[in-house]
Amino acid sequence: MVKLIALYKQPEDKEAFDEHYKNVHTPITKKIPGLRKMEVTRIVGSPTGDSKYYLLCEMYYDDHESLKKAMKTEESKASGKDLMSFAGNLVTMMVGEEVE
């Protein structure tokens, strides 16, 4: 499996971020063709105390080709546009492969 990973820094207004993420961004993202699973983790700290990160989202695809195909869809473009509108300065995107 291949994952598209979104790692978010701490937002200034957590309540507004959470509201938009849950009620607007997540429903848009879940419509992306080929998306197998979406897992969201709230970061609550680090072994040394606080964390500069707030949220981690892992979006699973069958393989690299499935991810590339998904990224070209209108649904993916809508998700990206929405992401930039509310968290463009907070998010880092990565692609990862599960290791067995």
VOBA-1610 file (N, C-alpha, C; in pm, whole numbers, padded with zeros to 5 digits, always signed):
BEGIN
Met+00084-00119+00000Met+00000+00000+00000Met+00088+00125+00000Val+00034+00228-00059Val+00099+00358-00065Val+00011+00457+00009Lys+00074+00548+00082Lys+00000+00648+00157Lys+00037+00788+00110Leu-00064+00871+00099Leu-00043+01015+00089Leu-00061+01066+00231Ile+00039+01130+00284Ile+00041+01172+00424Ile+00036+01324+00431Ala-00054+01375+00514Ala-00063+01518+00541Ala-00032+01540+00688Leu+00069+01621+00717Leu+00108+01652+00853Leu+00086+01802+00875Tyr+00003+01833+00973Tyr-00039+01971+00998Tyr+00028+02027+01123Lys+00079+02149+01113Lys+00129+02222+01230Lys+00010+02273+01312Gln+00039+02321+01430Gln-00065+02373+01519Gln-00134+02495+01456Pro-00266+02490+01440Pro-00338+02608+01388Pro-00359+02712+01499Glu-00373+02836+01460Glu-00400+02941+01558Glu-00537+02921+01623Asp-00637+02890+01542Asp-00773+02870+01591Asp-00810+02722+01571Lys-00785+02643+01673Lys-00808+02498+01663Lys-00955+02465+01639Glu-01043+02538+01702Glu-01187+02511+01686Glu-01230+02532+01541Ala-01188+02643+01481Ala-01224+02671+01341Ala-01159+02569+01248Phe-01034+02533+01276Phe-00965+02432+01195Phe-01041+02299+01200Asp-01073+02254+01321Asp-01143+02127+01339Asp-01278+02127+01269Glu-01350+02236+01281Glu-01482+02247+01217Glu-01470+02232+01066His-01377+02305+01006His-01359+02300+00862His-01308+02162+00819Tyr-01210+02110+00892Tyr-01150+01981+00856Tyr-01256+01871+00857Lys-01335+01866+00963Lys-01433+01759+00979Lys-01552+01774+00885Asn-01605+01895+00873Asn-01731+01915+00802Asn-01719+01956+00656Val-01602+02002+00616Val-01583+02044+00476Val-01474+01960+00408His-01354+01963+00465His-01241+01902+00395His-01250+01749+00388Thr-01283+01685+00499Thr-01290+01538+00499Thr-01393+01485+00400Pro-01516+01538+00396Pro-01611+01487+00297Pro-01564+01504+00152Ile-01496+01615+00122Ile-01443+01636-00013Ile-01337+01531-00043Thr-01246+01511+00051Thr-01134+01419+00031Thr-01181+01275+00017Lys-01280+01236+00093Lys-01329+01097+00087Lys-01392+01061-00047Lys-01419+01159-00131Lys-01476+01135-00264Lys-01370+01102-00369Ile-01242+01113-00334Ile-01135+01090-00432Ile-01137+00944-00477Pro-01149+00919-00607Pro-01149+00782-00657Pro-01018+00709-00623Gly-01029+00584-00584Gly-00912+00503-00553Gly-00868+00511-00407Leu-00923+00605-00331Leu-00888+00615-00189Leu-00946+00494-00116Arg-00859+00414-00056Arg-00903+00291+00012Arg-00942+00316+00157Lys-00866+00404+00223Lys-00888+00428+00365Lys-00826+00561+00400Met-00887+00629+00497Met-00835+00757+00545Met-00832+00751+00697Glu-00714+00768+00755Glu-00699+00766+00900Glu-00646+00901+00946Val-00712+00957+01048Val-00674+01087+01102Val-00632+01068+01248Thr-00516+01124+01283Thr-00462+01114+01418Thr-00437+01255+01472Arg-00493+01285+01589Arg-00463+01412+01655Arg-00335+01392+01735Ile-00239+01480+01715Ile-00112+01474+01787Ile-00134+01540+01923Val-00105+01467+02030Val-00132+01519+02164Val-00005+01553+02241Gly+00109+01535+02179Gly+00235+01568+02245Gly+00348+01488+02183Ser+00462+01495+02248Ser+00579+01419+02207Ser+00646+01365+02333Pro+00741+01276+02319Pro+00809+01224+02439Pro+00878+01334+02520Thr+00906+01447+02456Thr+00973+01557+02527Thr+00876+01669+02566Gly+00746+01646+02548Gly+00648+01748+02588Gly+00554+01783+02475Asp+00540+01911+02450Asp+00449+01959+02346Asp+00504+01926+02208Ser+00416+01932+02109Ser+00455+01908+01970Ser+00416+02028+01886Lys+00495+02057+01784Lys+00458+02164+01692Lys+00354+02115+01592Tyr+00325+01984+01596Tyr+00227+01927+01504Tyr+00093+01905+01572Tyr-00013+01915+01493Tyr-00149+01908+01544Tyr-00225+01785+01495Leu-00207+01753+01367Leu-00287+01648+01306Leu-00205+01575+01201Leu-00233+01444+01187Leu-00172+01361+01085Leu-00284+01289+01012Cys-00284+01296+00880Cys-00384+01224+00801Cys-00310+01133+00704Glu-00349+01004+00704Glu-00292+00906+00613Glu-00402+00858+00520Met-00378+00875+00390Met-00474+00836+00287Met-00413+00721+00207Tyr-00476+00607+00212Tyr-00421+00484+00157Tyr-00469+00458+00014Tyr-00375+00416-00071Tyr-00402+00377-00209Tyr-00335+00242-00235Asp-00384+00168-00335Asp-00331+00036-00365Asp-00183+00039-00401Asp-00143+00138-00483Asp-00006+00145-00530Asp+00021+00286-00584His+00144+00308-00629His+00181+00441-00679His+00096+00482-00799Glu+00068+00388-00886Glu-00012+00419-01005Glu-00153+00464-00965Ser-00211+00399-00868Ser-00345+00437-00819Ser-00342+00578-00760Leu-00238+00608-00686Leu-00224+00743-00629Leu-00209+00847-00739Lys-00122+00820-00836Lys-00101+00915-00946Lys-00231+00939-01023Lys-00305+00833-01048Lys-00433+00845-01118Lys-00532+00927-01036Ala-00537+00900-00906Ala-00628+00972-00818Ala-00597+01121-00815Met-00468+01157-00815Met-00428+01297-00805Met-00469+01379-00927Lys-00502+01314-01036Lys-00542+01384-01158Lys-00692+01406-01167Thr-00769+01357-01070Thr-00915+01366-01076Thr-00966+01501-01028Glu-01087+01533-01070Glu-01150+01658-01025Glu-01171+01658-00873Glu-01200+01542-00817Glu-01221+01532-00672Glu-01093+01565-00596Ser-00980+01516-00648Ser-00852+01546-00585Ser-00817+01694-00597Lys-00844+01750-00713Lys-00818+01893-00733Lys-00904+01976-00638Ala-01029+01935-00616Ala-01117+02007-00524Ala-01063+01996-00381Ser-01013+01878-00344Ser-00956+01860-00211Ser-00832+01948-00193Gly-00745+01950-00293Gly-00625+02033-00286Gly-00657+02181-00278Lys-00754+02225-00355Lys-00794+02365-00352Lys-00848+02402-00214Asp-00932+02315-00159Asp-00984+02341-00025Asp-00872+02342+00078Leu-00780+02246+00069Leu-00668+02239+00162Leu-00590+02370+00164Met-00558+02421+00047Met-00481+02545+00040Met-00558+02664+00097Ser-00691+02658+00091Ser-00772+02770+00139Ser-00775+02781+00291Phe-00757+02669+00362Phe-00766+02679+00508Phe-00640+02632+00582Ala-00550+02563+00512Ala-00433+02511+00583Ala-00306+02510+00498Gly-00303+02589+00393Gly-00187+02590+00304Gly-00056+02619+00374Asn-00062+02703+00478Asn+00060+02740+00551Asn+00090+02644+00666Leu+00003+02546+00688Leu+00020+02454+00801Leu+00060+02313+00760Val+00036+02276+00635Val+00046+02136+00595Val+00174+02104+00519Thr+00226+01985+00546Thr+00335+01925+00470Thr+00282+01793+00415Met+00299+01771+00287Met+00249+01650+00221Met+00367+01560+00187Met+00345+01428+00206Met+00447+01329+00178Met+00381+01205+00119Val+00459+01124+00049Val+00414+00994+00000Val+00499+00889+00068Gly+00434+00786+00120Gly+00506+00679+00188Gly+00460+00542+00142Glu+00544+00443+00164Glu+00511+00304+00136Glu+00513+00227+00266Glu+00416+00139+00285Glu+00418+00054+00402Glu+00532-00047+00388Val+00600-00073+00497Val+00712-00166+00500Val+00673-00283+00587Glu+00692-00403+00535Glu+00657-00523+00611Glu+00779-00582+00678
//
